[in-house]
Amino acid sequence: MNYESIDPIISVWATKHNLHIYTTYRDEEVRSVDLIGSNDRKCQLWIEAPDQSGNVQVHIWDYKKRKRDYKVGANNLPRCLEDAYATATKLLTTGDSSRQPMA
């Protein structure tokens, strides 16, 4: 499958948070966001294209050890993106990310 069915959802979410969505990585179609906090901390949030059942996976990680994965139906993607964004921004502000457990 491709991103066509969920791109409008992603676009609304990215606009709301003033985020740039990367759409290509190494000649592959992707949907990815880098979030950068204080002290050069960063997190990546990426969204996979819907699978054959219409489920979408959303992932965040802190480029170190902490990672969180979500799997939702496309109709629940807006709420999932908000939850993932909140978790990612929390990772950017909670001290040494290699020692903090994921929420």
N, C-alpha and C positions, 0 to 999 in steps of 0.2 A: 504494500500500500504506500501511499505518499501523504504528504502533509496538507494537501488541498482542503480537506474537510475540517482541519483544525487551525489552519493559518489565521482565519478571522478571529478566533478565540485568543490565540497567541498575540496577535497584533493589538487587540484591545487591552490585554494585560500589560504588554510591553509599553504601550503608550501611557497607560495609567501611571506606571512607575518610571517613565523616562529611560527605558532600557533599549540598548541596541541588540537586536537579534542577529547572530551570525547564522548564515544559511548554507555555507559551504566550508568544508574542512577536508583537505587533501582530496579534492575532486569528488567528494561525497556530499550529498544533500543532508544537512543537519539543521537543528534548531537549538541554539546554545546561547547562553548569556554568561558573561563574566561580571561578578560583583566584587568591587574592591573597597575595603574598609581602611581603618586607620592602621598605621604601622605596616603597610603593604600587605595586609592579610587579604586573601581573595578566596572566593568560592565560585564554582562553576555550577550552573543549573542547565540541564539539557533535557530535551523532550524528544522521545522517539515517535516515529510515525505510527499511526494506529495499526494494530495487528488485524488479522482476518476477522476477529470477533468485534472489532471496533474499540478495543481497549488501548489506552495510551499509558506509556510508562514515562515518569518524570523522575529525574535523578539529581541529587545535589552532592557535592563533595568539597572538601576544603583544601584540595591539592596535597593533603597529607594522609590522615587516617580516617577522619570522620566522613561518613557517607550516609545518605538516606535515599530510599527508593520508594516510589509510589506507583500504584497501578490502578487506574480508574477508567470508567467508561467516558467517552468523549463528552457526554452531557454533564459530567462532574469535573471536567477539566478546569473551568474557571476557579472553582473553590480549591482544587488541588494546587494550581499555580500560586494562588494566594498563600496557602499553607506552606508550600515549598519556599516561596520568597521570604516569608516570615522566619522560617527555620534558617535559611541561608544568611539573612541579615543578623540573626542571633549568633551564628557561628563567627561572624566578623567582629563581634563585640564581647565575646566571652573569654578573653584571655588566650592562653596557649592552647590552640586547637588540638594539639596532639595528645593532650591530657584530659580534655573535656568529653564526657559521654554525649552521644546524640540524644536530643530530647525525644 
